[in-house]
Structure formats: C-alpha cells, structure tokens
Amino acid sequence: MTILTGGALWPTPGQLRAELPDGAREQFEDEYGRALDHARDAGDLAQLANVLIPWQRRLVHHRNGDYEAVLERARRIRDGDLSGIVPPRVGRLIRAHR
C-alpha cells in the first residue's frame, strides 16, 4: 500500500492539522493518532492510509470552497436523487464535443 503525501492533491498530516477547521482538526487528530498507534503496534500501514485518504480529499475540497457542496451532492445521490450529478456546464461541454 502506498500512502501519498505532498503536493496539492495529497496534503501532509501537518498541512491537515494546519488547515482543517477546529472541529474537523480534532476529529482528524483522534483518527490519525489511533491509526498511528495501530501501525506501530501491528506493523500495518493500511489503516493509516484509510484514515489519511478521506481527510486529504476533504481538505482539498475545503481549500476549493466546495466541501459543503460535495457533501450535499453525496447526500442527494444516497437518497436516490441522481439529477445534477454532472454539472450543467460540463454536460453542455460533453454534448458539444459529440
């Protein structure tokens, strides 16, 4: 398993700590600490990767200002509302290139 860190798409744990809002930072610290403990005790990095990847994605969306929109879209899809999955502007571009 590869754990990617660095660059715009894969924030490091330090960047996550520095940039996440306070409540989210506390939750990240808790999950990350437990994953580090597990990695140290079991010699297995899989849980660490499973903790870091969603937090990295969350911070990237937070940086772009669209985290709440992503959560709302996921909620609608989970509830069975598939309208608007492809943003209208992208849909127009796709149709124009056919």
DSSP file (Angstrom, degrees, kcal/mol; ACC not computed):
  #  RESIDUE AA STRUCTURE BP1 BP2  ACC     N-H-->O    O-->H-N    N-H-->O    O-->H-N    TCO  KAPPA ALPHA  PHI   PSI    X-CA   Y-CA   Z-CA
    1    1 A M              0   0    0      0, 0.0     2,-0.5     0, 0.0    44,-0.1   0.000 360.0 360.0 360.0 138.4    0.0    0.0    0.0
    2    2 A T        -     0   0    0     44,-0.0     2,-0.7     2,-0.0     0, 0.0  -0.911 360.0-156.3-109.1 131.2    1.3    3.4   -0.9
    3    3 A I        -     0   0    0     -2,-0.5     2,-0.4     2,-0.0    46,-0.0  -0.933  16.1-153.4-105.5 114.8    0.5    6.5    1.3
    4    4 A L        +     0   0    0     -2,-0.7     2,-0.3    45,-0.1    -2,-0.0  -0.738  21.0 166.1 -92.0 132.5    0.8    9.6   -0.8
    5    5 A T        +     0   0    0     -2,-0.4     7,-0.1     7,-0.1     2,-0.1  -0.994  33.8  46.4-142.4 149.0    1.6   12.9    0.8
    6    6 A G  B  > S+A   10   0A   0      4,-3.8     4,-0.6    -2,-0.3     3,-0.2  -0.016  71.3  57.1 103.3 153.5    2.7   16.3   -0.6
    7    7 A G  T  4 S-     0   0    0      1,-0.2    -1,-0.3     2,-0.1     3,-0.2  -0.173 100.3 -56.5  81.9-179.6    1.6   18.5   -3.3
    8    8 A A  T  4 S+     0   0    0      1,-0.2    -1,-0.2     2,-0.1    -2,-0.0   0.807 133.3  42.1 -68.9 -31.7   -1.8   20.0   -4.0
    9    9 A L  T  4 S+     0   0    0     -3,-0.2    -1,-0.2     1,-0.2    51,-0.2   0.665 115.3  45.6 -93.1 -16.9   -3.8   16.7   -4.0
   10   10 A W  B  < S-A    6   0A   0     -4,-0.6    -4,-3.8    -3,-0.2    -1,-0.2  -0.598  75.8-162.8-129.2  71.5   -2.2   14.8   -1.1
   11   11 A P        -     0   0    0      0, 0.0    -3,-0.1     0, 0.0    45,-0.1  -0.207  21.6-120.0 -56.0 142.4   -1.8   17.2    1.9
   12   12 A T     >  -     0   0    0     -7,-0.1     4,-2.5    -5,-0.1     5,-0.2  -0.327  28.0-103.4 -74.2 163.2    0.6   16.0    4.6
   13   13 A P  H  > S+     0   0    0      0, 0.0     4,-2.5     0, 0.0     5,-0.2   0.876 125.0  54.7 -55.5 -36.4   -0.6   15.4    8.1
   14   14 A G  H  > S+     0   0    0      2,-0.2     4,-2.2     1,-0.2     5,-0.1   0.901 108.0  47.8 -63.9 -40.7    1.0   18.7    9.1
   15   15 A Q  H  > S+     0   0    0      2,-0.2     4,-2.3     1,-0.2     5,-0.3   0.898 110.3  52.6 -66.5 -39.6   -1.0   20.5    6.4
   16   16 A L  H  X S+     0   0    0     -4,-2.5     4,-2.2     1,-0.2    -2,-0.2   0.943 110.6  47.6 -59.3 -47.4   -4.2   18.8    7.5
   17   17 A R  H  < S+     0   0    0     -4,-2.5    -2,-0.2     1,-0.2    -1,-0.2   0.905 115.9  44.8 -59.4 -42.4   -3.5   19.9   11.1
   18   18 A A  H  < S+     0   0    0     -4,-2.2    -1,-0.2    -5,-0.2    -2,-0.2   0.817 122.2  33.0 -74.2 -31.2   -2.8   23.5   10.0
   19   19 A E  H  < S+     0   0    0     -4,-2.3    -2,-0.2    -5,-0.1    -3,-0.2   0.667  89.3  97.7-107.9 -18.1   -5.7   23.9    7.6
   20   20 A L  S  < S-     0   0    0     -4,-2.2     5,-0.0    -5,-0.3    39,-0.0  -0.440  82.4-102.3 -70.8 145.7   -8.7   21.9    8.8
   21   21 A P     >  -     0   0    0      0, 0.0     4,-3.1     0, 0.0     5,-0.2  -0.279  42.7 -98.2 -60.8 156.9  -11.3   23.9   10.8
   22   22 A D  H  > S+     0   0    0      1,-0.2     4,-2.1     2,-0.2     5,-0.2   0.863 120.7  44.6 -49.0 -53.2  -11.1   23.4   14.6
   23   23 A G  H  > S+     0   0    0      1,-0.2     4,-1.7     2,-0.2    -1,-0.2   0.904 117.3  45.5 -61.7 -42.0  -13.8   20.7   15.0
   24   24 A A  H  > S+     0   0    0      1,-0.2     4,-2.9     2,-0.2    -1,-0.2   0.877 109.2  56.6 -68.4 -37.5  -12.5   18.7   12.0
   25   25 A R  H  X S+     0   0    0     -4,-3.1     4,-2.9     1,-0.2    -2,-0.2   0.913 106.5  49.7 -61.1 -42.6   -8.9   19.1   13.2
   26   26 A E  H  X S+     0   0    0     -4,-2.1     4,-2.0    -5,-0.2    -1,-0.2   0.915 111.9  47.7 -62.9 -43.0   -9.8   17.5   16.5
   27   27 A Q  H  X S+     0   0    0     -4,-1.7     4,-2.5     2,-0.2     5,-0.2   0.921 112.5  49.4 -64.0 -43.7  -11.6   14.6   14.7
   28   28 A F  H  X S+     0   0    0     -4,-2.9     4,-3.4     1,-0.2     5,-0.3   0.939 109.3  52.1 -59.1 -47.9   -8.6   14.1   12.4
   29   29 A E  H  X S+     0   0    0     -4,-2.9     4,-2.4     1,-0.2    -1,-0.2   0.892 111.1  47.8 -57.4 -41.5   -6.1   14.1   15.3
   30   30 A D  H  X S+     0   0    0     -4,-2.0     4,-2.1     2,-0.2    -1,-0.2   0.954 116.7  41.2 -64.6 -50.9   -8.1   11.4   17.1
   31   31 A E  H  X S+     0   0    0     -4,-2.5     4,-2.2     1,-0.2    -2,-0.2   0.910 117.1  48.6 -64.2 -43.0   -8.5    9.2   14.0
   32   32 A Y  H  X S+     0   0    0     -4,-3.4     4,-2.6    -5,-0.2    -1,-0.2   0.906 110.1  51.5 -65.7 -42.4   -4.9    9.8   12.9
   33   33 A G  H  X S+     0   0    0     -4,-2.4     4,-2.3    -5,-0.3    -1,-0.2   0.914 110.9  47.5 -61.5 -43.4   -3.5    9.1   16.4
   34   34 A R  H  X S+     0   0    0     -4,-2.1     4,-2.3     1,-0.2    -1,-0.2   0.894 112.2  50.3 -65.0 -38.5   -5.4    5.8   16.6
   35   35 A A  H  X S+     0   0    0     -4,-2.2     4,-2.6     2,-0.2    13,-0.3   0.888 110.2  50.0 -67.5 -38.3   -4.2    4.8   13.1
   36   36 A L  H  X S+     0   0    0     -4,-2.6     4,-2.6     2,-0.2    -2,-0.2   0.916 110.2  50.4 -64.2 -42.3   -0.5    5.6   14.1
   37   37 A D  H  X S+     0   0    0     -4,-2.3     4,-2.8     2,-0.2     5,-0.2   0.928 112.1  47.3 -59.7 -44.8   -0.9    3.5   17.2
   38   38 A H  H  X S+     0   0    0     -4,-2.3     4,-3.3     2,-0.2     6,-0.5   0.920 111.3  50.9 -63.2 -44.0   -2.2    0.6   15.1
   39   39 A A  H  X S+     0   0    0     -4,-2.6     4,-1.7     1,-0.2     5,-0.2   0.910 113.8  45.1 -60.8 -42.0    0.5    1.0   12.5
   40   40 A R  H  < S+     0   0    0     -4,-2.6    -2,-0.2     2,-0.2    -1,-0.2   0.931 119.5  40.4 -66.4 -45.7    3.2    1.0   15.3
   41   41 A D  H  < S+     0   0    0     -4,-2.8    -2,-0.2    -5,-0.2    -3,-0.2   0.880 128.6  28.7 -73.4 -38.9    1.7   -2.0   17.2
   42   42 A A  H  < S-     0   0    0     -4,-3.3    -3,-0.2    -5,-0.2    -2,-0.2   0.604  95.0-128.9 -99.8 -13.9    0.7   -4.1   14.2
   43   43 A G     <  +     0   0    0     -4,-1.7     2,-0.5    -5,-0.5    -4,-0.2   0.814  68.9 126.3  68.2  28.5    3.3   -3.1   11.7
   44   44 A D        -     0   0    0     -6,-0.5     4,-0.3    -5,-0.2     3,-0.3  -0.978  42.3-173.1-127.1 121.4    0.5   -2.4    9.2
   45   45 A L     >  +     0   0    0     -2,-0.5     4,-2.3     1,-0.2     5,-0.2   0.478  64.1  95.0 -91.0  -2.7    0.0    0.9    7.4
   46   46 A A  H  > S+     0   0    0      1,-0.2     4,-2.5     2,-0.2    -1,-0.2   0.908  85.5  48.0 -58.5 -45.1   -3.3    0.1    5.7
   47   47 A Q  H  > S+     0   0    0     -3,-0.3     4,-1.4     1,-0.2    -1,-0.2   0.871 109.3  54.6 -65.4 -35.0   -5.4    1.7    8.4
   48   48 A L  H  > S+     0   0    0     -4,-0.3     4,-2.7   -13,-0.3     3,-0.3   0.930 110.1  46.0 -62.9 -44.8   -3.2    4.8    8.3
   49   49 A A  H  X S+     0   0    0     -4,-2.3     4,-2.5     1,-0.2    -2,-0.2   0.904 109.4  55.4 -62.7 -41.0   -3.8    5.1    4.6
   50   50 A N  H  < S+     0   0    0     -4,-2.5    -1,-0.2    -5,-0.2    -2,-0.2   0.761 112.7  42.9 -65.8 -24.2   -7.5    4.5    5.1
   51   51 A V  H  X S+     0   0    0     -4,-1.4     4,-1.1    -3,-0.3    -2,-0.2   0.886 115.7  46.9 -83.7 -44.7   -7.6    7.4    7.6
   52   52 A L  H  X S+     0   0    0     -4,-2.7     4,-2.8     1,-0.2     5,-0.2   0.908 102.2  61.5 -67.4 -43.6   -5.4    9.8    5.6
   53   53 A I  H  X S+     0   0    0     -4,-2.5     4,-2.3     1,-0.2     5,-0.2   0.916 106.4  42.6 -57.4 -51.9   -7.0    9.5    2.1
   54   54 A P  H  > S+     0   0    0      0, 0.0     4,-2.4     0, 0.0    -1,-0.2   0.874 115.6  50.6 -64.4 -33.0  -10.5   10.8    3.0
   55   55 A W  H  X S+     0   0    0     -4,-1.1     4,-2.3     2,-0.2    -2,-0.2   0.883 109.0  51.4 -69.7 -36.3   -9.0   13.6    5.1
   56   56 A Q  H  X S+     0   0    0     -4,-2.8     4,-2.2     2,-0.2    -1,-0.2   0.934 111.8  46.9 -63.1 -45.0   -6.8   14.6    2.3
   57   57 A R  H  X S+     0   0    0     -4,-2.3     4,-2.4    -5,-0.2     5,-0.2   0.917 110.6  53.1 -61.5 -42.7   -9.8   14.7   -0.1
   58   58 A R  H  X S+     0   0    0     -4,-2.4     4,-2.6     1,-0.2    -1,-0.2   0.920 109.7  47.5 -60.4 -44.1  -11.8   16.7    2.5
   59   59 A L  H  X S+     0   0    0     -4,-2.3     4,-3.0     2,-0.2    -1,-0.2   0.895 109.1  53.7 -66.5 -39.0   -9.0   19.3    2.8
   60   60 A V  H  X S+     0   0    0     -4,-2.2     4,-1.6     2,-0.2    -1,-0.2   0.934 113.2  43.5 -60.1 -44.8   -8.7   19.6   -1.0
   61   61 A H  H  X>S+     0   0    0     -4,-2.4     5,-2.0     2,-0.2     6,-0.7   0.891 112.6  52.9 -67.1 -38.2  -12.4   20.3   -1.3
   62   62 A H  H ><5S+     0   0    0     -4,-2.6     3,-1.1    -5,-0.2    -2,-0.2   0.919 107.8  51.4 -61.3 -43.5  -12.3   22.6    1.7
   63   63 A R  H 3<5S+     0   0    0     -4,-3.0    -1,-0.2     1,-0.3    -2,-0.2   0.871 110.3  49.3 -60.2 -37.5   -9.5   24.6    0.0
   64   64 A N  H 3<5S-     0   0    0     -4,-1.6    -1,-0.3    -5,-0.2    -2,-0.2   0.522 111.5-122.4 -82.3  -5.1  -11.6   24.9   -3.1
   65   65 A G  T <<5S+     0   0    0     -3,-1.1    -3,-0.2    -4,-0.6     4,-0.2   0.648  87.9 100.7  76.3  14.2  -14.6   26.1   -1.1
   66   66 A D     >< +     0   0    0     -5,-2.0     4,-2.3    -6,-0.2    -4,-0.2   0.208  38.4 107.9-117.1  16.8  -16.8   23.3   -2.3
   67   67 A Y  H  > S+     0   0    0     -6,-0.7     4,-2.3     1,-0.2     5,-0.2   0.931  83.2  46.9 -61.4 -46.4  -16.7   20.8    0.6
   68   68 A E  H  > S+     0   0    0      1,-0.2     4,-2.3     2,-0.2    -1,-0.2   0.881 111.6  51.9 -63.8 -37.2  -20.3   21.6    1.6
   69   69 A A  H  > S+     0   0    0      2,-0.2     4,-2.4     1,-0.2    -1,-0.2   0.892 108.9  50.7 -65.7 -39.1  -21.5   21.2   -2.0
   70   70 A V  H  X S+     0   0    0     -4,-2.3     4,-2.4     2,-0.2    -2,-0.2   0.919 110.7  49.0 -63.9 -43.8  -19.8   17.9   -2.3
   71   71 A L  H  X S+     0   0    0     -4,-2.3     4,-2.3     2,-0.2    -2,-0.2   0.912 111.7  49.0 -61.8 -42.7  -21.5   16.7    0.9
   72   72 A E  H  X S+     0   0    0     -4,-2.3     4,-2.3     2,-0.2    -2,-0.2   0.914 110.8  49.7 -64.6 -42.7  -24.9   17.9   -0.3
   73   73 A R  H  X S+     0   0    0     -4,-2.4     4,-2.4     1,-0.2    -1,-0.2   0.910 111.0  50.0 -62.0 -42.2  -24.4   16.1   -3.7
   74   74 A A  H  X S+     0   0    0     -4,-2.4     4,-2.6     1,-0.2    -2,-0.2   0.899 109.7  51.4 -62.9 -40.8  -23.4   12.9   -1.9
   75   75 A R  H  X S+     0   0    0     -4,-2.3     4,-1.8     2,-0.2    -2,-0.2   0.919 110.6  48.2 -62.1 -43.8  -26.5   13.1    0.4
   76   76 A R  H  <>S+     0   0    0     -4,-2.3     5,-2.7     2,-0.2     4,-0.2   0.923 112.7  47.8 -63.6 -44.1  -28.8   13.6   -2.7
   77   77 A I  H ><5S+     0   0    0     -4,-2.4     3,-1.7     1,-0.2    -2,-0.2   0.925 110.7  51.5 -62.4 -44.4  -27.2   10.6   -4.5
   78   78 A R  H 3<5S+     0   0    0     -4,-2.6    -1,-0.2     1,-0.3    -2,-0.2   0.850 108.6  52.4 -60.5 -33.9  -27.5    8.5   -1.4
   79   79 A D  T 3<5S-     0   0    0     -4,-1.8    -1,-0.3    -5,-0.2    -2,-0.2   0.433 126.1-102.9 -82.7   0.7  -31.2    9.5   -1.2
   80   80 A G  T < 5S+     0   0    0     -3,-1.7     2,-1.0    -4,-0.2    -3,-0.2   0.452  78.7 134.5  95.5   1.2  -31.7    8.4   -4.8
   81   81 A D      < +     0   0    0     -5,-2.7    -1,-0.2    -6,-0.2    -2,-0.1  -0.748  21.5 170.3 -86.3 103.3  -31.7   11.9   -6.4
   82   82 A L    >   +     0   0    0     -2,-1.0     3,-1.2    -3,-0.1    -1,-0.2   0.398  37.1 116.6 -96.1   2.8  -29.5   11.4   -9.5
   83   83 A S  T 3  S+     0   0    0      1,-0.2    -2,-0.0     2,-0.1    -7,-0.0  -0.459  77.6  18.6 -69.9 142.7  -30.3   14.8  -11.0
   84   84 A G  T 3  S+     0   0    0      2,-0.2    -1,-0.2    -2,-0.1    -2,-0.0   0.652  76.9 132.4  75.8  15.6  -27.4   17.2  -11.3
   85   85 A I  S <  S+     0   0    0     -3,-1.2    -2,-0.1     1,-0.2    -1,-0.0   0.937  76.4  44.6 -64.3 -43.5  -24.7   14.6  -10.9
   86   86 A V  S    S-     0   0    0      2,-0.0    -1,-0.2     4,-0.0    -2,-0.2  -0.902 105.0-116.8 -97.2 118.3  -22.9   16.1  -13.9
   87   87 A P    >>  -     0   0    0      0, 0.0     4,-2.4     0, 0.0     3,-0.5  -0.227  24.2-116.3 -54.3 143.0  -23.0   19.9  -13.5
   88   88 A P  H 3> S+     0   0    0      0, 0.0     4,-2.3     0, 0.0     5,-0.2   0.854 113.4  54.4 -51.7 -42.0  -25.0   21.5  -16.3
   89   89 A R  H 3> S+     0   0    0      1,-0.2     4,-1.7     2,-0.2     5,-0.1   0.909 110.8  45.4 -61.7 -42.4  -21.9   23.4  -17.7
   90   90 A V  H <> S+     0   0    0     -3,-0.5     4,-2.5     2,-0.2    -1,-0.2   0.897 110.1  55.0 -66.5 -40.9  -20.0   20.1  -18.0
   91   91 A G  H  X S+     0   0    0     -4,-2.4     4,-2.5     1,-0.2    -2,-0.2   0.901 107.2  50.2 -59.0 -41.4  -23.0   18.4  -19.6
   92   92 A R  H  X S+     0   0    0     -4,-2.3     4,-2.1    -5,-0.2    -1,-0.2   0.899 110.4  49.9 -63.7 -40.0  -23.1   21.1  -22.2
   93   93 A L  H  X S+     0   0    0     -4,-1.7     4,-1.2     2,-0.2    -2,-0.2   0.905 110.4  49.7 -65.5 -40.9  -19.4   20.7  -23.0
   94   94 A I  H >< S+     0   0    0     -4,-2.5     3,-0.5     1,-0.2     4,-0.3   0.937 112.7  46.7 -63.1 -46.9  -19.8   16.9  -23.3
   95   95 A R  H >< S+     0   0    0     -4,-2.5     3,-1.1     1,-0.2    -1,-0.2   0.858 108.2  56.9 -64.4 -34.3  -22.8   17.2  -25.7
   96   96 A A  H 3< S+     0   0    0     -4,-2.1    -1,-0.2     1,-0.2    -2,-0.2   0.777 105.2  51.5 -68.2 -26.3  -20.9   19.9  -27.8
   97   97 A H  T <<        0   0    0     -4,-1.2    -1,-0.2    -3,-0.5    -2,-0.2   0.392 360.0 360.0 -93.2   3.8  -18.0   17.5  -28.4
   98   98 A R    <         0   0    0     -3,-1.1    -1,-0.2    -4,-0.3    -2,-0.1   0.483 360.0 360.0 -80.4 360.0  -20.1   14.6  -29.6
